[in-house]
């Protein structure tokens, strides 16, 4: 499925398409990006009896030593059955800091920009799968990973996850949905 444009307006349709494909493939693990919790709450409404891992920015992403997702939201998501992972961006992390100080081209940033050729949501979906794998939140079986452009969700992928140490073992098996124009 292709959306005419990217962004938050596609969230519900993205999550519904992901749920339908999860049922068809008997996938029991979903990874979803969420900053404020809004996208995660929408996923919790739609996914039942499926493991939901919510991935958010690392502490200090916007302001040093401050969490982007409010602690009350994180606790509430956990109470409702989701796992919440706060982690450094797998496809930038320390390299972004080096780039900001020294400029130049760095392999992980090139990987991120290559994935953005398919849209920001594709890059996010791949990245959060790596972050969730590194956090020990996944079993290693195929998952559906849901990312977006800005706020909300607009991309869903079926993939075999892998952590940073084995990133090239990741396999993007299917594109469930993504924006055609981004």
C-alpha positions in Angstrom: 0.0 0.0 0.0 1.3 3.4 -0.9 0.2 6.7 0.8 -0.1 9.8 -1.3 2.0 11.8 1.2 4.0 11.1 4.4 3.2 11.8 8.0 0.9 11.4 11.0 -2.4 11.3 9.0 -1.4 7.8 7.9 -0.9 6.4 11.4 -4.2 4.5 11.8 -4.0 3.0 8.3 -0.4 2.0 8.8 -1.1 0.2 12.1 -4.2 -1.5 10.6 -2.2 -2.7 7.6 0.5 -4.0 9.9 -2.0 -5.8 12.0 -3.6 -7.5 9.0 -0.2 -8.6 7.7 0.9 -9.8 11.2 -2.2 -12.0 11.3 -1.6 -13.4 7.8 2.0 -14.2 8.6 1.4 -15.2 12.3 3.9 -12.6 13.5 3.7 -12.0 17.2 6.2 -9.1 17.6 5.7 -5.5 16.6 8.2 -2.7 17.1 6.9 0.9 16.8 8.6 4.3 17.0 7.0 6.8 19.4 8.2 10.0 21.0 5.2 11.4 22.9 3.4 8.1 23.2 0.6 9.0 20.8 1.6 6.5 18.1 2.2 3.8 20.7 -1.3 4.3 22.3 -2.9 4.0 18.8 -1.0 0.7 18.3 -2.1 -0.6 21.7 -5.7 0.1 20.7 -5.3 -2.0 17.5 -2.9 -4.8 18.5 -4.2 -7.4 20.9 -2.2 -10.5 22.0 0.9 -9.3 20.2 4.1 -8.2 21.8 4.5 -4.5 21.3 7.9 -2.8 21.8 7.9 1.0 21.7 11.2 2.6 20.8 11.9 6.2 21.7 14.8 8.6 21.6 17.7 8.2 24.1 17.8 10.5 27.1 19.5 13.7 26.2 18.4 13.7 22.5 16.8 17.1 22.7 18.1 18.4 26.0 21.0 17.0 28.0 19.9 14.5 30.7 16.2 14.8 29.8 14.0 12.0 28.6 12.0 12.9 25.5 9.1 10.6 26.4 7.5 11.7 29.7 8.1 9.2 32.5 4.3 9.0 33.2 3.7 8.0 29.6 6.4 5.4 29.7 5.0 3.9 32.9 1.5 3.9 31.5 2.5 2.2 28.3 4.3 -0.5 30.3 1.2 -0.9 32.5 -0.9 -1.4 29.4 1.5 -4.2 28.3 4.0 -2.6 26.0 7.8 -2.8 26.4 9.5 0.6 26.1 13.1 1.0 24.9 14.9 4.3 25.1 18.1 4.0 23.1 20.7 5.8 21.0 19.9 6.0 17.4 21.5 2.9 15.8 22.1 4.7 12.5 23.8 7.8 13.8 24.7 7.8 17.5 28.3 8.8 18.1 29.0 9.2 14.4 26.6 12.2 14.3 28.6 13.8 17.1 31.8 13.3 15.2 30.2 14.6 12.0 29.0 17.7 13.8 32.5 18.4 15.1 34.7 17.4 12.2 32.3 17.0 9.2 33.1 14.4 6.6 31.5 11.1 5.5 30.8 8.3 7.9 29.6 4.8 7.0 26.6 4.6 9.4 25.4 8.1 8.3 25.7 6.9 4.7 23.6 3.8 5.5 20.9 6.1 7.1 20.8 8.4 4.1 20.6 5.4 1.7 17.6 4.0 3.6 16.0 7.5 3.4 15.9 7.0 -0.4 12.9 4.9 0.5 11.6 7.5 2.9 12.2 8.6 6.4 9.8 6.0 7.8 11.9 3.2 6.2 15.0 4.4 7.9 13.2 4.7 11.2 11.6 1.2 10.9 15.1 -0.4 10.2 16.7 1.7 13.0 14.2 0.9 15.7 14.4 -2.8 14.9 18.2 -2.6 15.5 17.6 -0.6 18.7 15.0 -3.1 20.0 17.3 -6.1 19.2 20.2 -4.4 21.0 18.0 -3.9 24.0 17.1 -7.6 24.2 13.5 -6.9 23.5 13.1 -9.3 20.5 13.2 -13.0 20.1 15.0 -13.0 16.7 11.9 -14.2 14.8 10.5 -12.0 12.0 8.8 -8.8 13.2 6.8 -5.9 11.8 8.6 -2.6 12.4 6.6 0.6 12.1 8.2 4.0 11.6 7.2 7.4 10.4 8.1 10.8 9.0 8.0 13.4 11.7 5.2 12.5 14.0 3.0 9.4 13.6 3.5 6.3 11.5 3.5 6.0 7.7 5.8 2.9 7.0 5.5 -0.7 8.0 8.1 -3.4 7.1 8.2 -7.1 7.7 11.8 -7.9 8.6 14.2 -10.3 10.2 15.8 -8.2 12.9 19.4 -7.9 13.8 21.5 -5.9 16.3 24.3 -3.5 15.5 26.9 -6.2 15.7 25.2 -8.2 12.9 23.3 -5.4 11.1 23.9 -6.9 7.7 22.1 -10.1 8.8 18.9 -8.0 8.9 16.5 -8.9 6.0 13.7 -6.6 4.9 11.2 -9.2 3.7 8.3 -7.0 2.8 7.1 -3.4 2.6 3.6 -3.4 3.9 3.1 0.3 3.4 5.0 3.5 2.8 4.5 7.0 1.4 4.9 7.3 -2.3 5.7 11.1 -2.0 8.1 12.2 0.7 
